[in-house]
Amino acid sequence: MTPSPLLPSGGATVRAVNDEFHGDLLEVSMGPHHPSTHGVFRMVVTLDGERITKLKPVLGYLHRNHEKIGEATSYLASMPYTDRLDYLNAMTNNWAYALAVERLGGLAVPERAEYLRVILAELSRLQNHVCLAGFLLQDTGASGTPLMYAFREREKILDLFESLSGSRMMCNFQRFGGCRTDASPAWLAQVSSLVGGFGRFLDEFEELITGNEILMARTQGVGVLKGPAAVSAGITGPMLRAAGVGYDIRKVDGYGLYPRFSFRVPIGAHGDTYDRYMIRILEMRESIGILEQALRDIPAGPIMDPKAKLRGFRPKPGESYGRIEGPKGEIGFYLISDGSANPYRYRVRPPSFVNLTVLEDLCLGHTIADSVVILGSIDIVLGEVDR
Amino acid sequence: MLGSGLLQGLGVTAKNLVGSFHDPKRLTTVEYPEQKTKLPEAYRNFPFLVSESAEDPMGTLRCVACQICEKECPPQCIYIEKSKDKKPDATGKMQIYPAVFLIDSSVCMNCQICVEVCPFDAIKMDHEYEIATTERFNALLLDREALAKPNTYFHAIRPEEAAEVDGRLAAERKAAEEKAKAAAQAKAAAAAAKPAAPPSAVPPKAEPPTPSAPA
């Protein structure tokens, strides 16, 4: 019996499959332990020579019942679990979840806490994008140097997170109705000095890599995603904007205090991998502007809603959806309360997972080496894809 | 010109390479374990139980086995059994204490929620991170002997928070003493006014310590 190319191979990593139109094809199972897949993710790729004729993503290796755990524990106890969704951006995950619960419970957030959230979210965006740029270059074969430069800057931001929240990555910082601890003036001064130096780092990073001919050859025209296709697939975040659609939830929803800040939304012209790289660089420059405004305007005051209580939070029956513009796209939490201490339904809208759905469309016709670069430019974190 | 972008990039790496030899501040790594970076005060790792004295840690645990942390712990890694007898707590009030207090550190996810919900400042997050063991099972299940650390250690790792907690506990202790004294005086005055009345069997009730959110 001829094995169907539709089915992923069971045991062997590479095997020959026969297709009546293409003749001899080769099925390669990349992953789940392939270092280029950014985690435990498997791509079953059918190759005609070097060209990809079919790509089947296989997910779920990191599935850990996140949503069911959220329904079995109290509202507060889900907060540290949200750190583990997109483990690069615990701060924005916390904010999206806190936003959903605050809408459910009718809690107000003091102004200082809102400013702190903006500062932390933009710092999180900086370290996510700088990480992505480094990893994307690692995927193209720029082994080591750009990634290490990127990680050098990321580490400075993580040190700030650590001195404020206690943990570099699993911050668990936001609370319903505010933030957990207040930022000291010394901490804010450290953020200012980091923000002041970040533009210089970006200049250096761009000098290192943006004009590099090898990077251009590897990324320009590779993995083109057009705007209408991106919209119909529900793509959000930098990937959607690289495809030429100006949609940023910070502008559309105006959650938090974002309407107060002036910033631009960069938009790509081609929707290829190089655009997706450049969009991140440009967004980082806008984030620096937002951070400067936030650090200039942050007021003194309380950081918690006096109505908010830590334990025994029981919102009225109802439902809410809180979404923010995470560094990877729209991260949303949908909650249904039945009046008890646990949510009746707890649903995560993960940007990585939704953005990953177009992987096959982007990869078809490109070489197998390009699939690694395209996957890198989508910016997935498997903790969020599999949940 | 083709290749100019490449050369420009190589210039950046060369600048960084040479710069790291001239300016020690450009070195971003430390030689662990010979050198260690200083941890920020807020750094958290696994929780520990605060005891008042280093000599008798089991007798002076601040924990009163109220089991709030056990209930609120997100991964449910805490197990507490209440004692049958009572002994005085930090404010001098007779309290039960944890006969068994277990934390499964292989399950704990260092989220600090136990610390935030504790009304008695009895559980705090540690700074210890070199905690590798050669045994997978029992060595990771920490009992109260392994968890208890004296207040002086808490002061050493978190000076600001520990000073704030100590000040609050001292104020509560003083308030409780004054209240007990006032109650005793009132009782004596009542006894003097009505010598025929039988003495009350119920001792004056001390005010329970007001739980306040940890800073």
Contacts between the chains, C-beta under 8 A, distances in Angstrom:
chain1	res1	chain2	res2	distance
A	73	B	74	5.9
A	74	B	72	7.1
A	76	B	72	6.9
A	76	B	113	6.6
A	77	B	72	6.6
A	77	B	73	7.6
A	77	B	74	3.8
A	77	B	113	6.8
A	78	B	74	7.5
A	79	B	74	8.0
A	79	B	111	7.8
A	79	B	113	7.9
A	80	B	74	5.4
A	80	B	109	6.1
A	80	B	111	3.5
A	80	B	113	6.7
A	81	B	74	6.4
A	83	B	111	7.9
A	84	B	109	8.0
A	145	B	13	5.7
A	149	B	16	7.6
A	152	B	28	5.0
A	155	B	28	7.0
A	159	B	40	7.8
A	162	B	40	5.7
A	162	B	42	7.2
A	162	B	43	6.2
A	163	B	40	3.6
A	163	B	41	7.8
A	163	B	42	5.8
A	163	B	43	7.9
A	164	B	42	6.5
A	165	B	42	6.7
A	166	B	40	7.9
A	166	B	42	4.4
A	166	B	43	5.6
A	166	B	44	3.8
A	166	B	112	6.3
A	166	B	125	6.8
A	167	B	43	7.7
A	167	B	44	6.1
A	167	B	110	6.7
A	170	B	109	7.2
A	170	B	110	6.7
A	170	B	111	7.1
A	172	B	111	5.0
A	172	B	112	6.5
A	172	B	113	7.7
A	180	B	116	7.4
A	181	B	42	7.1
A	181	B	215	7.7
A	204	B	12	5.9
A	207	B	8	5.8
A	207	B	9	7.1
A	207	B	11	7.8
A	207	B	12	5.4
A	208	B	8	7.8
A	208	B	9	4.6
A	208	B	12	4.3
A	208	B	13	7.1
A	209	B	9	6.0
A	210	B	5	7.8
A	211	B	4	7.3
A	211	B	5	3.4
A	211	B	8	6.1
A	211	B	9	7.6
A	212	B	5	4.6
A	212	B	6	5.9
A	212	B	9	5.4
A	213	B	2	6.1
A	213	B	3	6.3
A	213	B	5	5.2
A	213	B	6	5.9
A	214	B	6	7.0
A	216	B	5	7.7
A	310	B	116	6.1
A	310	B	117	6.2
A	310	B	213	6.7
A	311	B	68	7.3
A	311	B	72	6.6
A	311	B	117	5.6
